[in-house]
Amino acid sequence: MAVRVQMEDFDVGAEIKALTGDRTDIGAVVTFTGTVRGNTPDHPIASMTLEHYPGMTEAELARVEAEAIARWPLEASLIIHRYGTLKPGDNIVLVITASAHRQAAFQAAEFLMDYLKSRAPFWKKEQGADGQGKWVDARECDDEAVARWQIDSAK
């Protein structure tokens, strides 16, 4: 299980191979790669700058990864999230989950991405083609997606 927050790009195939190797206990590997869009409904994007608080960000991502491991029988997992200034088409995030069975790998990957999209401690600023920048907030649909994973403690 691993978390990396880095400026450098990543190679999805190399990361899968490094995570799973020659293991035969893994029957399902699910990956999600998020990239910078060039256009939004509001305006064309020239770049996106992602900022984070070193140390705190890694600890929080490790905490949510540990939650996924506690919820699903994962054999391996990896979260890579980039920071810095990225251009349209650049990779932003990679989530890999591996399990003996596909359902656990799919659900854990979806849980991790819902969290990363709405709650991870990153600050995103989109720079428009017009030179104007704006900070990006989580959308209501992102908050709704993460809310479905909340454990009802009243039960």
RODO-2510 file (C-alpha; in nm, 4 decimals, decimal comma):
residues 155
     n   res          X          Y          Z
     1     m     0,0000     0,0000     0,0000
     2     a     0,1463     0,3336    -0,0982
     3     v     0,0763     0,7037    -0,1378
     4     r     0,2897     0,9468    -0,3370
     5     v     0,2433     1,3194    -0,3870
     6     q     0,4813     1,4384    -0,6557
     7     m     0,5481     1,6916    -0,9314
     8     e     0,6745     1,4288    -1,1756
     9     d     0,4510     1,2497    -1,4236
    10     f     0,3874     0,8766    -1,3865
    11     d     0,3693     0,5803    -1,6228
    12     v     0,0465     0,3888    -1,5584
    13     g     0,1750     0,0582    -1,6990
    14     a     0,4994     0,0757    -1,5024
    15     e     0,3088     0,1560    -1,1827
    16     i     0,0750    -0,1423    -1,2292
    17     k     0,3697    -0,3742    -1,2905
    18     a     0,5587    -0,2409    -0,9888
    19     l     0,2524    -0,2812    -0,7661
    20     t     0,1424    -0,6271    -0,8773
    21     g     0,4659    -0,7863    -1,0016
    22     d     0,4350    -1,1616    -1,0443
    23     r     0,1721    -1,2035    -0,7736
    24     t    -0,0829    -1,4768    -0,8362
    25     d    -0,3127    -1,3860    -0,5458
    26     i    -0,4466    -1,0873    -0,7411
    27     g    -0,7405    -1,1565    -0,9697
    28     a    -0,8475    -0,7963    -1,0372
    29     v    -0,6613    -0,4716    -1,0917
    30     v    -0,8637    -0,1533    -1,1287
    31     t    -0,7027     0,1749    -1,2319
    32     f    -0,8285     0,5285    -1,2581
    33     t    -0,6236     0,8015    -1,4209
    34     g    -0,7409     1,1614    -1,3978
    35     t    -0,6126     1,4138    -1,6516
    36     v    -0,6379     1,7903    -1,6992
    37     r    -0,9269     1,8852    -1,9265
    38     g    -0,8666     2,1532    -2,1864
    39     n    -1,2219     2,2825    -2,1787
    40     t    -1,4905     2,3231    -1,9171
    41     p    -1,8481     2,4371    -1,9696
    42     d    -1,7395     2,7847    -1,8503
    43     h    -1,4093     2,8461    -2,0297
    44     p    -1,1078     2,6903    -2,2021
    45     i    -0,8301     2,5949    -1,9611
    46     a    -0,4684     2,6788    -2,0415
    47     s    -0,3313     2,5195    -1,7243
    48     m    -0,4185     2,4029    -1,3751
    49     t    -0,2045     2,4629    -1,0691
    50     l    -0,2404     2,2250    -0,7770
    51     e    -0,1067     2,3196    -0,4353
    52     h    -0,0863     2,1131    -0,1184
    53     y     0,0514     2,1201     0,2340
    54     p     0,3478     1,8753     0,2381
    55     g     0,3273     1,6176     0,5125
    56     m    -0,0395     1,6823     0,5913
    57     t    -0,1515     1,5833     0,2424
    58     e     0,0392     1,2544     0,2425
    59     a    -0,0891     1,1700     0,5918
    60     e    -0,4488     1,2366     0,4908
    61     l    -0,4201     1,0298     0,1728
    62     a    -0,2637     0,7456     0,3731
    63     r    -0,5534     0,7684     0,6208
    64     v    -0,8175     0,7327     0,3486
    65     e    -0,6191     0,4538     0,1827
    66     a    -0,6128     0,2702     0,5193
    67     e    -0,9903     0,3158     0,5384
    68     a    -1,0284     0,1535     0,1959
    69     i    -0,8067    -0,1347     0,3066
    70     a    -1,0214    -0,1824     0,6175
    71     r    -1,3432    -0,1837     0,4105
    72     w    -1,2382    -0,4091     0,1217
    73     p    -1,0060    -0,7115     0,0931
    74     l    -0,7329    -0,5416    -0,1071
    75     e    -0,4060    -0,7143    -0,1842
    76     a    -0,2414    -0,3898    -0,2975
    77     s    -0,3222    -0,0249    -0,3614
    78     l    -0,1527     0,2911    -0,4804
    79     i    -0,2472     0,6584    -0,4889
    80     i    -0,0321     0,9044    -0,6845
    81     h    -0,1396     1,2681    -0,6928
    82     r     0,0576     1,5357    -0,8708
    83     y     0,1010     1,9001    -0,7783
    84     g     0,2428     2,2004    -0,9580
    85     t     0,1336     2,3542    -1,2876
    86     l    -0,0138     2,1073    -1,5348
    87     k    -0,1319     2,1515    -1,8927
    88     p    -0,4393     2,0008    -2,0629
    89     g    -0,3837     1,6298    -2,1212
    90     d    -0,1349     1,5945    -1,8328
    91     n    -0,1918     1,3255    -1,5730
    92     i    -0,3156     1,4502    -1,2343
    93     v    -0,3994     1,1406    -1,0331
    94     l    -0,3608     0,7635    -1,0442
    95     v    -0,5472     0,5191    -0,8222
    96     i    -0,4753     0,1477    -0,8474
    97     t    -0,6548    -0,1136    -0,6398
    98     a    -0,5838    -0,4852    -0,6568
    99     s    -0,7836    -0,7657    -0,4998
   100     a    -0,8582    -1,1321    -0,5450
   101     h    -1,1988    -1,0327    -0,6856
   102     r    -1,3179    -0,7490    -0,9101
   103     q    -1,6006    -0,6136    -0,6941
   104     a    -1,3679    -0,5186    -0,4080
   105     a    -1,1173    -0,3597    -0,6460
   106     f    -1,3866    -0,1569    -0,8258
   107     q    -1,5568    -0,0386    -0,5076
   108     a    -1,2323     0,0565    -0,3355
   109     a    -1,1137     0,2524    -0,6409
   110     e    -1,4444     0,4364    -0,6621
   111     f    -1,4356     0,5151    -0,2884
   112     l    -1,0808     0,6517    -0,3154
   113     m    -1,1608     0,8676    -0,6201
   114     d    -1,4792     1,0063    -0,4654
   115     y    -1,2724     1,1085    -0,1638
   116     l    -0,9866     1,2532    -0,3718
   117     k    -1,2260     1,4577    -0,5847
   118     s    -1,4104     1,6178    -0,2934
   119     r    -1,2098     1,5976     0,0296
   120     a    -0,8370     1,5608    -0,0415
   121     p    -0,6314     1,8587     0,0798
   122     f    -0,5369     2,0028    -0,2581
   123     w    -0,6120     2,3512    -0,3831
   124     k    -0,6731     2,3813    -0,7565
   125     k    -0,6564     2,6956    -0,9650
   126     e    -0,7536     2,6900    -1,3309
   127     q    -0,5851     2,9386    -1,5603
   128     g    -0,8074     3,0266    -1,8552
   129     a    -0,6897     3,0870    -2,2081
   130     d    -0,7904     3,4496    -2,1440
   131     g    -0,5290     3,4738    -1,8660
   132     q    -0,7887     3,4787    -1,5891
   133     g    -0,7469     3,2355    -1,3003
   134     k    -1,0092     3,0915    -1,0689
   135     w    -0,9953     2,8590    -0,7721
   136     v    -1,1913     2,5358    -0,8166
   137     d    -1,4342     2,4223    -0,5475
   138     a    -1,5778     2,0737    -0,5072
   139     r    -1,9058     2,0416    -0,6914
   140     e    -2,2273     1,9405    -0,5186
   141     c    -2,2322     1,6110    -0,7126
   142     d    -1,8799     1,5356    -0,5792
   143     d    -2,0007     1,5902    -0,2216
   144     e    -2,3013     1,3651    -0,2868
   145     a    -2,0750     1,0931    -0,4256
   146     v    -1,8534     1,0885    -0,1163
   147     a    -2,1560     1,1041     0,1182
   148     r    -2,2736     0,7616     0,0040
   149     w    -1,9634     0,6070     0,1601
   150     q    -2,0348     0,7452     0,5084
   151     i    -2,0833     0,4736     0,7659
   152     d    -2,4099     0,5114     0,9546
   153     s    -2,2995     0,4846     1,3182
   154     a    -2,6641     0,4688     1,4363
   155     k    -2,6992     0,1133     1,3031
***
